[in-house]
């Protein structure tokens, strides 16, 4: 303490956490160590204009404004609220895949497209060529005509009977006139011999109930790319999926993680592996484009910067755990108050070794997320097929 002012803050183990430098009565600079937030050692300088009242901070990362008042003292911010950034162009399918429309030689779902585009879609396994290049109906054994050839996203393809509705895994049904009691629903009629007449030509194992959680996770990642759209938008959506869907399920203990390699789930990381991998992969898909994340402290933060930030944060947390272990800690209990943990968010009974293993797993997840994001980007660009992409990501993440 200095004339009633704090000059140093210590963490639970007595190490310097934050230091303060004063000029008169005002804070001039703040020194933070690697274990603090932001997760890097740095000196943060504070600036205030005595005339305008503008206020901000600077460090080796640059300047960050905090307050920009107008002559009446109202904070007007640092950008024109009526000058929104231009929206990203929404390309149509042909522009997205690098083709053109209207050659008349090839058709996709009955729509005339350029054959170069059709070939690219087939190489990506996002489209299937009709048998004998004839997509028309076929005469069935009962003399009736089938529906035209159809290929489905789960890898099955074939000629459905008239009136049949496909419901996945190579199966279909036809609504009957009768209703099932006691629910009153229309009866679904299926082939008595169990032969649906469909063929499987995709790369996915459609027996979803036999897939590991890791296998299903890989399929979902690839399906998000195959659905189409602008790459950066797909990446932002993937990050949102990780944060607002997978993370809450992981916290609630309802997100399964069987099939993942132990290096990604060790130390109690468990389903948190899915959060890190999907989040970082999404950030890499955004790449050098802005995130436009309203919750971010940096309105200009890019996807690449977010991925790097996540990695640096996890490395800092790992170092913190190693510091406690080297100091002789067995658990995260504060030696001066055993009912309190030295690390926020963890019980004091949490083993330090488990904490270190969890942080090592998080770093492995971050590194895998970068690789997955780059591979998904190659698939998006049409440089790798769907099956090759899935096999590569599956071998990276899964042991079954």
BAMAR-569598 format. One record per residue: residue in three letters; x, y, z of N, C-alpha, C in turn. Coordinates in pm, whole numbers, plus 50000, padded with zeros to 5 digits. Layout:
N
ALAXYZXYZXYZ...
This chain:
400
UNK500844988050000500005000050000500885012550000UNK500455023249932501175035849924500155047049940UNK500215053650058499235064250093497815059650059UNK497545047150100496195041950079495925036249944UNK496935035849854496745030649720497435017049706UNK496825008049630497374994749606498454995849498UNK499644990549525500704990749425500994976849371UNK500614966249446500854952549400499724943549448UNK499264934649361498314924149397499004910749382UNK498774901749479499364888549477498284878149453UNK498664866949390497704856049372497704847149495UNK496984835949490496824827249605498124821149655UNK499124820149571500394814249612501414824749652UNK500994837449659501884847949702502724854049592UNK502454850249466503214855749355502564868649304UNK503394877249246502894889949195501924887549081UNK500764893449094499704891648995499554904248909UNK499454915948975499274928548905499994939648980UNK500664948448907501324959948968500784972948911UNK500804983648992500244996448952501295007348967UNK501365016448868502255027948870501395040548870UNK501695049848963500855061748978501615074348938UNK500905083948888501395097548866500465106548945UNK500925110749061500045117949151498975108549204UNK497735112049182496615103949229496045094749121UNK496585095549001496025088048890496915076048854UNK496275065048809497005053348762497625056448626UNK498945055048619499645057748494499805045148410UNK500095033748476500335021248403499975009448492UNK499664998248427499344985848497500234974948439UNK500914967448527501744956248483501024943348518UNK500804934748418500124921948441501064910648404UNK500994899748482501824888148456501084878248367UNK501774867648323501224858048228500024850748284UNK499944849648419498834842148477497564850548485UNK497694863348457496534872048468495804872848335UNK494864881948324494124883748199494304898148153UNK494814901148031494994891447923496134881847951UNK496074869947890497014859247924498394861247864UNK499044872347895500404874747849501004885547937UNK502314885347955502964895548037503024908447957UNK502554919448018502484931847943502384943648038UNK502744955447988502534968148058501474975847980UNK500414979548050499294986547988499295001048038UNK499495010547946499535024747981498145030947966UNK497805039648060496515046448055496725060848006UNK495825065547920495915078947862494585086147882UNK494665098947915493455107147926493775121247881UNK492965126347790493135139947739492475149647838UNK493245158347903492655167248004491695177547945UNK491755179647813490885189547750489565183247707UNK489645172347630488425166147575487825155447666UNK488645150047756488165139147843488255125547778UNK488805124647654488955111647588489885102947669UNK489585090047674490335080847758490585067747684UNK491765061447709492075048747646493325042547706UNK493745031247652494925024147699495765020147578UNK497055017847604497945013047498498905002847556UNK499364993847470500324983547507501044979447380UNK501804968647389502494963747270501514958947164UNK500234957247200499214952747106498554964447033UNK498924977047076498334988647012497464996647107UNK496725006147052495885015047132494435010247130UNK493765011347246492345007847256491605019247324UNK490685025447253489925036347311488865031447408UNK488615039347514487585035847612486445045947614UNK486785058747594485775069347604486115080447506UNK485095085047432485275096147339484075105447355UNK484155115247449482985123847474482855135247374UNK481625139847354481405151747273481505164047364UNK481345176147313481495188147398480565188447519UNK479465180747515478555180347628478855168747722UNK479915161347694480315150447782479665137147754UNK478915136147644478255123547609479225114847528UNK479365102247566480255093247495479665090047357UNK480365094047252479865091947116480535080147047UNK481455073347116482105061647057483175065546958UNK483665055546884484815057646796484495054846649UNK483245052146617482875049746478481515056046451UNK481245058446324479985064346282478885053746293UNK477905055546384476865045246400475975043646278UNK476025053346184475185052446065475965047645944UNK477195043445967478025038845856478385024245880UNK477445015445860477675001345882478634995745780UNK479424985645817480314979645718479524973145606UNK480034973545484479284967645372479054952845393UNK477884948245355477564934045369478404925945271UNK478754913845314479504905145225478624900945107UNK479164900544987478354896644872477884882344884UNK476644879944849476074866544851476174860744710UNK477124851744692477314845844561476294834944536UNK475934833344408475084822044376475954809644363UNK475314798144345476044785444347477134784944241UNK476814789444120477794788544013479004797344041UNK478774809744089479894818544122480714812644235UNK480024806944335480704801144450481654790044410UNK481254781644317482054770044278482974773044160UNK482934785144110483844788744003483354784743865UNK482064782043849481534777943720480644788643660UNK479984785343552479024794343489477754786643462UNK476724793743424475414787443406474994788543260UNK474354777843209473684779243083474294772042965UNK475164762142986475704755042870474694745542810UNK473714741042893472694732042843473134717642837UNK474414714742867474914701042855474684692942981UNK474614699343098474474692243225473344698343307UNK472744689943392471664694443478471894689543620UNK471514697843717471574694243858470184696343916UNK469564685243961468194685844011467274692543911UNK467514689643781466674694943676467014708843630UNK468004715243696468404728943659469624728343570UNK469604735743460470714735943366471924742843428UNK473084735943428474304741743482475474738643390UNK476594745643413477804743143336478384729543376UNK478884721943280479404708643310480684709043394UNK481434719943384482614721243469482204721943616UNK481104729143643480584729843779480074716243824UNK479374709243734478864695943769480014686543804UNK481074686943725482224678443754482864681643886UNK482934694543919483534698644046482684693844163UNK481364694844151480474690144256480604675144277UNK480784667644168480934653144181482264649444245UNK483314656944212484604654444275484554657244424UNK483754666944462483574670144604482594660444670UNK481964651744590480954642244637479744649544695UNK479484661444639478264668644673477174666144570UNK477494658744466476524654844363476874640844314UNK475874633744261476044619944213475544619144070UNK476284612143985475854610343846474764599743839UNK473754602243759472654592643744473164579843676UNK472584568243709472984555743643472824556643492UNK473874553043420473874553643274473564567743223UNK473794577643310473544591643276472074594243243UNK471194585943298469764587143274469064588543409UNK468534600343437467924602943568466414600343568UNK465874595843455464424594143446463904582243525UNK462574581043538461964569943612462314556443550UNK462204546143630462444532543585461154524343601UNK461014514143515459864505243526460154495143636UNK459264494443736459444485343849458904471643816UNK459204461943900458784448043876457274446543874UNK456554455643941455094454843941454484462543824UNK455324467543732454844474343613454654489243630UNK454774494443751454594508743773455924516143752UNK455814529043727457014537243712457464542743847UNK458754543143865459314548743988459394563943978UNK459804570244084460164584344080461514585744008UNK461854597743962463184599743902464294596544003UNK465484594443952466634591144037466864602244140UNK467154598044263467444607644370468654602844450UNK469514612244489470654609544577470494617944702UNK470714611844817470454618644945471764621345019UNK471704631045111472894635545180473554625145268UNK472834614445305473444604345391474164593445312UNK474274595245178475034585845097474214575845020UNK472904574945045472034565344974471444571844849UNK471164563544751470594568444626469744557444563UNK468834561344473468014551444405466744557244349UNK465834548344310464564552044249463434548244345UNK462824558144409461744555444502460464552344426UNK459574543844484458264541644422457454554544423UNK456454555244339455564566744339454904568044477UNK454904580244530454274582844659455154579944778UNK456354574244755457234570844868457924583344920UNK458174583345051458864594345119460124588745184UNK461264594345149462534589545204462674594245349UNK463094585245439463254589145580464594584845638UNK465624583545552466984581545602467424567145609UNK468784565345607469384552045618468914542445509UNK468614547745390468204539245279466764534545286UNK465984539745378464594535345395463584545545346UNK462394540945319461314549645277459984543545322UNK458924551245312457584546145345456564552845256UNK455384546645248454244552245176453094553145275UNK452464564845282451324566245372450154557845322UNK449584549745413448384542145380447134550045411UNK445984544445372444714551245398444254548945542UNK444684537945602444264535045738445054543345838UNK444554543845959445234550846066445554541246179UNK446744543346239447174534946349446414539046475UNK445874529046546445264531546677446334529146784UNK446274535846899445224545446938445574559746904UNK446684562246834447144576046812446444582946696UNK445864575446608445154581446497446054586546386UNK447334582646388448244586946283448104577946161UNK448414583646045448324575745922449384564845925UNK449004552945879449894541545880450984543145775UNK452214539645813453354540045721453594525945669UNK453544524445536453704511345474455134510245421UNK455794499245457457164496845412457214483145343UNK458294480345267458404467345199458354455845299UNK457524445845272457384434645365458684426645378UNK459444425645268460684417945272461874426145320UNK461654438945353462734447445403463684452245297UNK463414449145169464304453445061463784466545003UNK464494477345031464064490544985464584493744845UNK465494485544792465984487544657466904499444641UNK467444504644751468344516144745469794511144748UNK470704519244698472124515844700472884526544777UNK473944522444843474754531744920476044534344845UNK476234547044806477444550244730478234561544791UNK477874565744915478594576544979479734571445065UNK480364580745131481504577145212481154575645358UNK479904578745395479544578545535478924565245575UNK479154561445698478494549745756477144554145807UNK476074550545739474764555945773474164549345895UNK474794539245949474294533246073474664542646187UNK473914553946193474284564546286474334559646430UNK473464549946464473464545146600474744537646635UNK475514533446534476754526446560477964535846553UNK477754548246514478854557546505479254562346643UNK480534565046660480984571346783480604586046778UNK480644592546895480374606846899481384614446814UNK482614609346810483644615946728483284615046580UNK482844603246535482454601546396481304610546358UNK480314611746447479174620446419479614635046415UNK480534638746503481064652446506481744655846374UNK482554646646322483234648746195482214650446082UNK481194641746080480164642745977479454656345980UNK479184661146102478494673946115479364685446063UNK480664685046095481574695346045481534696045893UNK481614684345829481664683945683480314688045624UNK479214684145688477894687845638477694702945641UNK478294709645739478174724145747478854730945629UNK479934725045580480614730445463479814727145337UNK479364714545328478664710045207477344717345186UNK476764722945295475484729845283475614742745202UNK476844747745186477064759445103476964772545181UNK477314783345114477314796545175478684803045163UNK478824815045218480084822145220480964816145329UNK482254813945299483124806745393483174813445530UNK483334826645534483424833445663482114832245741UNK480984832345671479694830845739479544816745795UNK480014806745721479994793045773480844792145898UNK482004798645896482884798446012482254804946134UNK481594816446115480944823146228479834814446285UNK479074807946197478004799046243478574787246320UNK479724782146277480354770946346480814775146486UNK481344787246497481744792346627480534793846719UNK479424798746664478204799946743477674786446788UNK477764776646701477354762946735478194757846852UNK479494760246849480374755746958480024762647088UNK479784775847081479584783647203478204782147263UNK477174782047179475804782647230475074769247229UNK475654759047168475014745847166475894735447234UNK477104733547181477964723047237478404726347379UNK478814738847402479314742447536478284740347646UNK477034745447631476034742947737475764727947756UNK475734720447647475524705947660476684699347733UNK477904704147705479074698747773479024701747922UNK478644714047957478554717948097477484710048171UNK476424706648098475324698948159475614684048161UNK476704679748098477074665648098476274657148002UNK475644663447901474804655747809475454654547671UNK476624660447651477334659547523478284647547529UNK478064637747443478914625847446480234628447373UNK481264620947412482594623247353483344610147330UNK482594598947320483254586247293483844586247153UNK484944579247136485574578147006486684588146984UNK486764598747066487854608447050489144602747108UNK490254606347048491544602347102491724608447241UNK492334600947331492424605147470493164618447486UNK494104621247397494884633547407493994645947401UNK492784644647343491884656047330490894657047447UNK490694646547522489674646347629490254643947766UNK491564643547778492224639647903492014649948013UNK492204645648138492164654648252490814660548282UNK489744654148235488404659548257487974669448151UNK488764671048045488354679647935487084674247870UNK487014661147853485794654347807485194661147683UNK483904664547690483244670247572483674684547544UNK484464690347635485034703447604485904703047480UNK486374691047444487164689647322486374694147200UNK485104690747194484264694547080484124709747072UNK484014716247190483854730747195485094737547137UNK486274733247184487514739547139487754736946989UNK487594724446947487904720946807486964728246711UNK485664727746740484704734346650484884749546653UNK485134755146773485294769646783486514774646708UNK487654767746727488874772146659488784769546509UNK488214757946470488044755046327487174765646261UNK486104769746329485254780346275486014793446260UNK486844796646360487624808946354488604808646236UNK489204797046210490124795946097489384797145964UNK488134792645958487354794545837487054809345814UNK486804816745922486614831245909487904837745861UNK489044832545912490354836945865490624851645892UNK491004859045790491344873045805490144882345804UNK488934876745788487714885045793487354888145938UNK486614898745959486214902546094485154892946149UNK485154891646281484154883046345482814890146362UNK482864903346379481654911046411480964905346535UNK481774902246637481274896446761480944907846858UNK479664909846891479304920946980479854919147121UNK480224906847158480744904247292482264905847299UNK482904907947185484364909147183484784923147226UNK485904924047300486444937047339487094944147222UNK487344936947114487964942646995486994941746878UNK486384952846838485394952346729485994948546595UNK487324949246583487984946146456488674932446459UNK488374924446561489044911446576488694902246459UNK489714895646404489504886246294489444871946347UNK489054862846260488994848846298490374843446336UNK491384846846257492734842246288493204847446423UNK492884859846454493274865546583492574858346698UNK491284854746680490564847646786491164833846809UNK491514826946703492104813646718493434814546793UNK494244824446757495514826346826495304830146973UNK494324838546999494024842947135493634831147223UNK492824821947169492414810147245493624801547281UNK494524799847186495724791747209496614798247316UNK496844811247307497694818247403497094817447543UNK495784818847553495114817947682495294804147745UNK495134793747667495274780147721496714777047760UNK497674782247684499084780347720499384787147853UNK498844799347872499054806547998498464798948116UNK497294792948097496664785248204497474772648236UNK498044766448131498904754848156500114758848238UNK500734770048205501894774748280501524777648424UNK500314783048444499854785648581499764772648660UNK499204762248600499104749348668500474743648700UNK501414744848606502774739748629503444747448742UNK503174760548749503744768748857503264763748993UNK501974760849003501444755649130502024741949162UNK502154733449062502744720249086504184721449134UNK504944730149070506344731949110506464737949249UNK505424745249292505444750949426505004740849532UNK504694728649490504334718149584502854715949605UNK502024722949528500574721049542500164707449489UNK499304700449563498704687949517497284690249466UNK496594699449531495254703549489495264718549466UNK494134723849421494014738149394493544745949516UNK493554739749634493114746549756494104757349796UNK493574769049832494394779949882494954775950019UNK496284775950037496844771550165496424780250282UNK496024792850255495594801750362494094800950386UNK493374795250291491934793450305491554781050224UNK491674769150284491504756550210490144754750145UNK489164762850183487834761650123487704769549993UNK488774776349955488764784749835489834779649738UNK489494779049609490444774749508491314786449464UNK492564783549430493464793949381493164797349235UNK492364789149168491994791749030490474792349020UNK489974803348973488524805348964487894794948873UNK486734789948916485984780348835486304765848867UNK487214763448959487584749748996487414747949147UNK487044735849186486904732649328488284732149392UNK488374735549520489674734949588490224720749597UNK489354710849584489804696849589490304691649454UNK490204699949350490634695749216492144693349216UNK492564681849165493974678449163494724687149062UNK495904691849103496714700149015497124692348891UNK497454679448906497864671248791496724669948691UNK495494668648740494354667948649494144681248578UNK494374692248649494244705448587495264706848474UNK496494702348499497544703148396497184694548276UNK496694682448301496294673648190495164679848109UNK494224686348178493104692648108493604703848017UNK494544711948068495064722947988495904717847871UNK496624706847892497354700747781496384695847674UNK495244690247718494224685747623493634697647548UNK493404708847618492844720747553493794725947444UNK495084725747474496064730247374496054720847254UNK495984707747282495894698047171494624700447090UNK493514703847157492264706847088492404719246999UNK493074729547053493284741846975494094738846850UNK495174731246866496024728046751495254719546649UNK494444710046699493634702046607492604710646536UNK492004720546609491024729446549491594737246433UNK492864741646447493524748746337493654739746215UNK494084727246238494244717946126492904714546061UNK491884712446145490554709246092490004721046012UNK490164733246064489684744945992490364746545857UNK491674744145854492394745145727491924734345628UNK491704722245676491254711445588489834714045537UNK488954719145624487604722545580487654733745476UNK488594742945492488764753445392489164747845257UNK490014737645257490414731145132489224723945068UNK488384717745151487184711145099486224721445040UNK486074732645109485204743345060485684748344923UNK486994749344908487564754444783487514744144671UNK487104731744702487034721444599488354714544574UNK489354716544662490654710244641490714695944692UNK489794692344782489734678644837488304673544828UNK488144660544808486814654644802486244653444943UNK484954651144948484284649445077484834637245151UNK485004626245081485474613945145486904615545195UNK487784621945115489154624045159489214633245280UNK488374643645278488344652945390487884646145517UNK486814638045504486304631245623487334621445678UNK487974613845589488954604045634490114610845706UNK490564622245653491694629245714491324634445852UNK490164640945865489754646545995489454635346094UNK488804624646046488494613346135489784607446191UNK490774605346107492044599546153492774608746249UNK492564621846234493204631346324492554631046463UNK491224630346467490484632146593490074619146661UNK489754608946584489054597246637489904584746643UNK489624576346742490244563046742489234552246705UNK487974555646694486944546646639485664554546613
